[in-house]
């Protein structure tokens, strides 16, 4: 039998997953709040409010 017990592997997986998802969350927040992305997010926020007939697809 190997030196790894279930509890050891489970604890490692839980802590590793927590660190991984925390890093992804922080990276997403940094990207969203980066000053150079401000104007792009502002334009995207206004897209649903714009009414352009030439943008619609269909009959």
VMD Tcl script that builds the backbone (N, CA, C; Angstrom):
set m [mol new atoms 177]
animate dup $m
set s [atomselect $m all]
$s set {name element resname resid chain x y z} {
  {N N UNK 1 A 0.849 -1.179 0.000}
  {CA C UNK 1 A 0.000 0.000 0.000}
  {C C UNK 1 A 0.890 1.236 0.000}
  {N N UNK 2 A 0.485 2.256 -0.706}
  {CA C UNK 2 A 1.293 3.471 -0.799}
  {C C UNK 2 A 1.218 4.275 0.492}
  {N N UNK 3 A 2.063 5.284 0.598}
  {CA C UNK 3 A 2.126 6.095 1.797}
  {C C UNK 3 A 1.022 7.128 1.894}
  {N N UNK 4 A 0.189 7.250 0.868}
  {CA C UNK 4 A -0.881 8.238 0.888}
  {C C UNK 4 A -2.150 7.623 1.448}
  {N N UNK 5 A -2.734 8.276 2.411}
  {CA C UNK 5 A -4.025 7.858 2.912}
  {C C UNK 5 A -5.091 8.742 2.286}
  {N N UNK 6 A -6.319 8.286 2.334}
  {CA C UNK 6 A -7.426 9.027 1.726}
  {C C UNK 6 A -7.535 10.436 2.295}
  {N N UNK 7 A -7.424 10.566 3.602}
  {CA C UNK 7 A -7.559 11.872 4.242}
  {C C UNK 7 A -6.488 12.841 3.777}
  {N N UNK 8 A -5.271 12.339 3.589}
  {CA C UNK 8 A -4.169 13.193 3.136}
  {C C UNK 8 A -4.427 13.699 1.719}
  {N N UNK 9 A -4.838 12.802 0.849}
  {CA C UNK 9 A -5.108 13.182 -0.540}
  {C C UNK 9 A -6.309 14.114 -0.607}
  {N N UNK 10 A -7.346 13.845 0.166}
  {CA C UNK 10 A -8.528 14.695 0.165}
  {C C UNK 10 A -8.206 16.092 0.671}
  {N N UNK 11 A -7.420 16.185 1.728}
  {CA C UNK 11 A -7.031 17.493 2.264}
  {C C UNK 11 A -6.205 18.273 1.236}
  {N N UNK 12 A -5.270 17.595 0.583}
  {CA C UNK 12 A -4.449 18.248 -0.440}
  {C C UNK 12 A -5.315 18.742 -1.602}
  {N N UNK 13 A -6.271 17.926 -2.034}
  {CA C UNK 13 A -7.143 18.318 -3.145}
  {C C UNK 13 A -8.018 19.504 -2.761}
  {N N UNK 14 A -8.525 19.520 -1.541}
  {CA C UNK 14 A -9.365 20.629 -1.102}
  {C C UNK 14 A -8.577 21.923 -1.016}
  {N N UNK 15 A -7.402 21.863 -0.433}
  {CA C UNK 15 A -6.583 23.073 -0.304}
  {C C UNK 15 A -6.072 23.546 -1.658}
  {N N UNK 16 A -5.683 22.602 -2.511}
  {CA C UNK 16 A -5.230 22.973 -3.850}
  {C C UNK 16 A -6.336 23.594 -4.671}
  {N N UNK 17 A -7.538 23.029 -4.578}
  {CA C UNK 17 A -8.679 23.587 -5.306}
  {C C UNK 17 A -9.046 24.965 -4.808}
  {N N UNK 18 A -8.994 25.157 -3.499}
  {CA C UNK 18 A -9.302 26.469 -2.924}
  {C C UNK 18 A -8.315 27.521 -3.418}
  {N N UNK 19 A -7.040 27.175 -3.406}
  {CA C UNK 19 A -6.017 28.123 -3.870}
  {C C UNK 19 A -6.186 28.405 -5.355}
  {N N UNK 20 A -6.465 27.374 -6.149}
  {CA C UNK 20 A -6.655 27.535 -7.593}
  {C C UNK 20 A -7.836 28.460 -7.892}
  {N N UNK 21 A -8.989 28.195 -7.303}
  {CA C UNK 21 A -10.169 29.010 -7.575}
  {C C UNK 21 A -10.038 30.418 -7.010}
  {N N UNK 22 A -9.350 30.573 -5.891}
  {CA C UNK 22 A -9.103 31.917 -5.357}
  {C C UNK 22 A -8.224 32.711 -6.315}
  {N N UNK 23 A -7.209 32.059 -6.883}
  {CA C UNK 23 A -6.336 32.741 -7.842}
  {C C UNK 23 A -7.099 33.140 -9.098}
  {N N UNK 24 A -7.971 32.262 -9.600}
  {CA C UNK 24 A -8.780 32.583 -10.780}
  {C C UNK 24 A -9.722 33.749 -10.469}
  {N N UNK 25 A -10.330 33.754 -9.292}
  {CA C UNK 25 A -11.235 34.828 -8.903}
  {C C UNK 25 A -10.499 36.158 -8.821}
  {N N UNK 26 A -9.330 36.163 -8.189}
  {CA C UNK 26 A -8.545 37.395 -8.070}
  {C C UNK 26 A -8.118 37.884 -9.453}
  {N N UNK 27 A -7.708 36.968 -10.332}
  {CA C UNK 27 A -7.312 37.361 -11.686}
  {C C UNK 27 A -8.494 37.980 -12.436}
  {N N UNK 28 A -9.686 37.419 -12.278}
  {CA C UNK 28 A -10.871 37.982 -12.923}
  {C C UNK 28 A -11.214 39.362 -12.392}
  {N N UNK 29 A -11.092 39.547 -11.087}
  {CA C UNK 29 A -11.362 40.866 -10.494}
  {C C UNK 29 A -10.341 41.895 -10.963}
  {N N UNK 30 A -9.077 41.506 -11.021}
  {CA C UNK 30 A -8.039 42.430 -11.491}
  {C C UNK 30 A -8.308 42.818 -12.938}
  {N N UNK 31 A -8.673 41.846 -13.769}
  {CA C UNK 31 A -8.975 42.148 -15.176}
  {C C UNK 31 A -10.166 43.096 -15.288}
  {N N UNK 32 A -11.213 42.832 -14.524}
  {CA C UNK 32 A -12.429 43.651 -14.615}
  {C C UNK 32 A -12.203 45.064 -14.091}
  {N N UNK 33 A -11.343 45.224 -13.125}
  {CA C UNK 33 A -11.133 46.534 -12.512}
  {C C UNK 33 A -9.902 47.270 -13.042}
  {N N UNK 34 A -9.191 46.682 -14.005}
  {CA C UNK 34 A -8.006 47.330 -14.572}
  {C C UNK 34 A -8.433 48.615 -15.274}
  {N N UNK 35 A -7.763 49.730 -15.016}
  {CA C UNK 35 A -8.204 51.019 -15.562}
  {C C UNK 35 A -8.309 51.065 -17.089}
  {N N UNK 36 A -7.437 50.371 -17.803}
  {CA C UNK 36 A -7.491 50.440 -19.266}
  {C C UNK 36 A -8.703 49.708 -19.843}
  {N N UNK 37 A -9.370 48.861 -19.073}
  {CA C UNK 37 A -10.557 48.145 -19.542}
  {C C UNK 37 A -11.846 48.887 -19.238}
  {N N UNK 38 A -11.754 50.023 -18.574}
  {CA C UNK 38 A -12.937 50.743 -18.118}
  {C C UNK 38 A -13.853 51.150 -19.274}
  {N N UNK 39 A -13.296 51.720 -20.312}
  {CA C UNK 39 A -14.111 52.195 -21.432}
  {C C UNK 39 A -14.768 51.040 -22.182}
  {N N UNK 40 A -14.066 49.940 -22.358}
  {CA C UNK 40 A -14.642 48.787 -23.054}
  {C C UNK 40 A -15.831 48.235 -22.272}
  {N N UNK 41 A -15.709 48.111 -20.964}
  {CA C UNK 41 A -16.822 47.617 -20.154}
  {C C UNK 41 A -17.971 48.616 -20.145}
  {N N UNK 42 A -17.683 49.881 -20.179}
  {CA C UNK 42 A -18.746 50.891 -20.229}
  {C C UNK 42 A -19.529 50.767 -21.535}
  {N N UNK 43 A -18.818 50.587 -22.667}
  {CA C UNK 43 A -19.500 50.415 -23.956}
  {C C UNK 43 A -20.348 49.143 -23.963}
  {N N UNK 44 A -19.811 48.048 -23.433}
  {CA C UNK 44 A -20.566 46.790 -23.407}
  {C C UNK 44 A -21.792 46.890 -22.509}
  {N N UNK 45 A -21.718 47.674 -21.450}
  {CA C UNK 45 A -22.859 47.838 -20.548}
  {C C UNK 45 A -23.990 48.584 -21.227}
  {N N UNK 46 A -23.682 49.428 -22.187}
  {CA C UNK 46 A -24.713 50.207 -22.874}
  {C C UNK 46 A -25.303 49.497 -24.087}
  {N N UNK 47 A -24.713 48.405 -24.533}
  {CA C UNK 47 A -25.194 47.706 -25.725}
  {C C UNK 47 A -26.669 47.288 -25.644}
  {N N UNK 48 A -27.153 46.733 -24.556}
  {CA C UNK 48 A -28.572 46.333 -24.528}
  {C C UNK 48 A -29.531 47.513 -24.615}
  {N N UNK 49 A -29.075 48.695 -24.308}
  {CA C UNK 49 A -29.939 49.873 -24.322}
  {C C UNK 49 A -29.996 50.548 -25.680}
  {N N UNK 50 A -29.075 50.206 -26.564}
  {CA C UNK 50 A -29.043 50.824 -27.893}
  {C C UNK 50 A -30.067 50.154 -28.800}
  {N N UNK 51 A -30.632 50.947 -29.692}
  {CA C UNK 51 A -31.621 50.429 -30.631}
  {C C UNK 51 A -31.150 50.730 -32.045}
  {N N UNK 52 A -30.484 49.772 -32.633}
  {CA C UNK 52 A -29.989 49.901 -34.005}
  {C C UNK 52 A -30.683 48.841 -34.843}
  {N N UNK 53 A -31.469 49.279 -35.797}
  {CA C UNK 53 A -32.208 48.352 -36.638}
  {C C UNK 53 A -31.275 47.534 -37.522}
  {N N UNK 54 A -30.140 48.090 -37.925}
  {CA C UNK 54 A -29.235 47.369 -38.823}
  {C C UNK 54 A -28.460 46.270 -38.101}
  {N N UNK 55 A -28.508 46.219 -36.774}
  {CA C UNK 55 A -27.799 45.195 -36.015}
  {C C UNK 55 A -28.612 43.914 -35.865}
  {N N UNK 56 A -29.921 43.988 -36.145}
  {CA C UNK 56 A -30.763 42.815 -35.940}
  {C C UNK 56 A -30.592 41.827 -37.082}
  {N N UNK 57 A -30.624 40.550 -36.738}
  {CA C UNK 57 A -30.516 39.499 -37.741}
  {C C UNK 57 A -31.891 38.870 -37.886}
  {N N UNK 58 A -32.270 38.604 -39.091}
  {CA C UNK 58 A -33.556 37.955 -39.325}
  {C C UNK 58 A -34.368 38.697 -40.350}
  {N N UNK 59 A -35.628 38.261 -40.508}
  {CA C UNK 59 A -36.483 38.864 -41.560}
  {C C UNK 59 A -36.852 40.296 -41.276}
}
mol reanalyze $m
mol bondsrecalc $m
mol representation Tube
mol addrep $m
